[in-house]
Amino acid sequence: MRLFRSITKLSDEDLMRDIIAHHSHPAITELHRRYSPKLMGYFFKMLNKQEETAQDFVQELFLKILEKKHLYDPSKKFYTWVFTVASNMCKTSYRNQYVVSYEENPTEYGHITEDLAEKERFHILFEKSLSNLEHAHKTVFVLRHLEHFSLQEIADITEVSLGTVKSRLFYATQKMADQLKVYQPTGLDQLFKHF
Amino acid sequence: MNTSTTHEEYIYELLEKVAFDDLTPDDQALVRAQIGEENYRLQYRLLQETKSIPSQTHHIKPLVLPTSSTRTIPLYQAVLAVAAVIAFFIVIWPTSKTSIRTIYKEGPTQFSTNTIHDTIVQKEVREKVVYKTINNNLTETTTEIPAPVFVQQELASEKIVSLKDDPIAQQFMAEMAMYEGR
């Protein structure tokens, strides 16, 4: 119990030091407890809502942390490093075409016609627009607007300059808006009027 | 950085924070020139509405860690370990120190025997001494060195044995006498 308390009080970086020095399973389990919900959400969005695949990615990510622990620099934030690893995993799966394209669920759209509120309609159209973005644009958009990272953190995670992050966000937003216009030809005012 | 890229970055910063109606006249002019008022309003609303999307909760599987105690060693550590072992052997390997084992071996001995009257003169000469040198049990060199002069002189000294004192010679002489008497 005493050991458990001490582990929960340690910072992420101290836990990583423990993993590097002792291959500590309690430390990696604690990091999993802290970050798996957020990482699960990120993978879920990036992998086009494939929940089981997202769960596998979370598992694989923490095993990867154990294997590649020597690559972590304890002077840097664990938070951004773990999302860098996650982002690279998504990039690799995108290159290998592991990510299945977003498919319309007929059941969902059947509900859209009359039953679903406009808010839910927006959410579905939003998901579809997001899934059609280029991988680099989708990554920055998800990190910024759904995972709420700062611009500098996104630059660190994606390993590009701050200017590139802003530029990608600009184009991602533009494409999302264009696609929403296509899905909702009558105008977004109607789509947004319930918000 | 070119101007259009700078404008994109700047307009994105505005999009995140400021509605079109709240922009300064200069910024409104810039937005109209770059992306148009309608597009700006649309994108601004999109970003605002995105904030309303609730975060979903997901089932999280417990972390399954490998049970085996085998730990993988990073490649660089393996290379360092091999280099350390090689360096260790280089340090301890004897380069100048040679242990020499010398085997003294008597060379073939020649005997010359002359019979003078009743005396057998036996001369024993050692021709050479053979030294075998073995270095670290790996290489073997054979060197033949003649015995020193004083040894040769000593060894070459005649050994005179009187026939009268030698029972074998006595027997030999008796047999010769019997043979000649026949």
Interface residues (C-beta under 8 A of the other chain):
Chain A: H23 H25 I28 T29 H32 S36 P37 M40 G41 F44 E51 A54 Q55 V58 Q59 F62 L63 L66 E67 H70 K119 F122 H123 F126 H145 L146 G163 K166 S167 L169 F170 Y171 T173 Q174 M176 A177 L180 K181 L188 F192 F195
Chain B: M1 T5 E8 E9 I11 Y12 E13 L15 I35 N39 L42 Q43 R45 L46 L47 Q48 E49 T50 K51 S52 I53 S55 Q56 T57 H58 H59 I60 K61 L63 V64 L65 P66 R71 T72 P74
